[in-house]
């Protein structure tokens, strides 16, 4: 959760717009619940541990971003 909140802080600084603590907590909750659901589904579907599924999902996300954005020099 700490990395996600750090990202929220970065977004707020870039936009010069600041959220209330309750809004940050709600955004964090949504991100974490969604991430857990994705990892749990992958773990169940592939019959792997949650740690392995989290690694797999992380690699998938990097691969998807690379396809969409390309590789920057």
C-alpha positions as CSV (number, residue, x, y, z in Angstrom):
1,X,0.0,0.0,0.0
2,X,2.9,2.4,0.7
3,X,4.0,2.4,-2.9
4,X,0.5,3.1,-4.1
5,X,0.1,6.0,-1.7
6,X,3.5,7.4,-2.9
7,X,2.1,7.2,-6.4
8,X,-1.0,9.1,-5.3
9,X,1.3,11.8,-3.8
10,X,3.2,12.1,-7.0
11,X,0.0,12.5,-9.0
12,X,-1.3,15.1,-6.7
13,X,2.0,17.1,-6.9
14,X,2.0,16.9,-10.7
15,X,-1.6,18.1,-10.9
16,X,-1.3,20.6,-8.0
17,X,-4.5,19.1,-6.6
18,X,-4.7,17.5,-3.2
19,X,-7.1,14.8,-2.0
20,X,-8.5,14.5,1.5
21,X,-7.2,11.6,3.6
22,X,-10.6,9.8,3.3
23,X,-10.4,9.9,-0.5
24,X,-6.9,8.6,-0.5
25,X,-7.9,5.8,1.8
26,X,-10.8,4.9,-0.4
27,X,-8.7,5.0,-3.6
28,X,-6.1,2.8,-1.8
29,X,-8.8,0.3,-0.8
30,X,-10.1,0.0,-4.3
31,X,-6.6,-0.5,-5.8
32,X,-5.7,-3.1,-3.2
33,X,-9.0,-5.0,-3.4
34,X,-8.7,-5.1,-7.2
35,X,-5.1,-6.2,-7.1
36,X,-5.8,-9.0,-4.6
37,X,-8.8,-10.2,-6.7
38,X,-6.6,-10.4,-9.9
39,X,-3.8,-12.2,-8.1
40,X,-6.2,-14.7,-6.3
41,X,-7.9,-15.5,-9.6
42,X,-4.7,-16.1,-11.4
43,X,-3.4,-18.3,-8.5
44,X,-6.5,-20.4,-8.5
45,X,-6.6,-20.6,-12.3
46,X,-3.0,-21.6,-12.6
47,X,-2.8,-23.6,-9.4
48,X,0.2,-21.6,-8.1
49,X,0.9,-19.8,-4.8
50,X,-0.2,-16.2,-4.3
51,X,3.4,-15.1,-4.4
52,X,3.9,-16.8,-7.8
53,X,0.7,-15.4,-9.1
54,X,1.7,-11.9,-8.0
55,X,5.0,-12.2,-9.8
56,X,3.2,-13.5,-12.9
57,X,0.7,-10.6,-12.9
58,X,3.6,-8.1,-12.4
59,X,5.4,-9.5,-15.5
60,X,2.1,-9.4,-17.4
61,X,1.6,-5.8,-16.6
62,X,5.1,-4.8,-17.6
63,X,4.7,-6.7,-20.9
64,X,1.4,-5.0,-21.6
65,X,2.9,-1.6,-20.9
66,X,5.8,-2.3,-23.2
67,X,3.5,-3.3,-26.0
68,X,1.4,-0.2,-25.6
69,X,4.2,2.3,-25.0
70,X,7.1,0.7,-26.6
71,X,10.6,0.5,-25.1
72,X,12.1,3.9,-24.3
73,X,15.8,4.4,-24.8
